Amino acid sequence: MKTKIFAISQGYFRTLSRASLSLEMQINTWLNTNPGIKIIDIKQSSCGGGSLEPSKTIVSIWYEPEV
């Protein structure tokens, strides 16, 4: 089993919808270039920015590679 991790930081001036769209495009591009994989599990984690830290979102995908 392997893991692919995608992460994005929203930054101070980046809206949630733009960050989500960017992350979605990264994941879909990876899935399109790996059509033979078998997805085992997907987890998502987010942490809000503190007073000086931007928000971050991480998506982890566990998969079996193409045989």
WORA-V896251 format. One record per pair of residues at least 6 apart in sequence whose ideal C-beta (glycine too) atoms are under 8 Angstrom apart, sorted by the first residue. I is the first residue (numbers start at 0). J is the second residue. D is the distance in whole Angstrom. If there is no record, write none. Layout:
I_J_D + I_J_D
This chain:
0_39_6 + 0_61_6 + 0_62_7 + 0_63_6 + 1_61_7 + 1_62_6 + 1_63_8 + 1_64_6 + 2_59_6 + 2_60_7 + 2_61_5 + 2_62_8 + 3_29_6 + 3_59_7 + 3_60_5 + 3_62_7 + 4_57_6 + 4_58_7 + 4_59_5 + 4_60_8 + 5_22_6 + 5_25_5 + 5_26_6 + 5_29_8 + 5_57_7 + 5_58_5 + 5_59_8 + 5_60_8 + 6_55_6 + 6_56_7 + 6_57_5 + 6_58_8 + 7_18_5 + 7_21_6 + 7_22_5 + 7_25_8 + 7_55_7 + 7_56_5 + 8_18_8 + 8_53_5 + 8_54_7 + 8_55_5 + 9_15_7 + 9_18_4 + 9_48_7 + 9_53_5 + 9_54_4 + 9_55_7 + 9_56_7 + 10_18_8 + 10_53_5 + 11_53_6 + 13_53_8 + 18_54_8 + 18_56_7 + 19_56_8 + 22_56_6 + 22_58_7 + 26_58_6 + 26_60_8 + 30_36_8 + 33_62_8 + 33_65_7 + 34_65_8 + 35_64_8 + 35_65_3 + 35_66_7 + 36_62_5 + 36_63_7 + 36_64_6 + 36_65_6 + 37_62_6 + 37_63_4 + 38_60_6 + 38_61_8 + 38_62_5 + 39_61_4 + 39_62_6 + 39_63_6 + 40_60_8 + 40_61_4 + 41_58_7 + 41_59_7 + 41_60_5 + 41_61_8 + 42_58_7 + 42_59_5 + 43_56_7 + 43_57_7 + 43_58_5 + 43_59_8 + 44_56_7 + 44_57_5 + 44_59_8 + 45_54_7 + 45_55_7 + 45_56_5 + 45_57_8 + 46_54_7 + 46_55_5 + 47_54_5 + 48_54_5 + 48_55_8
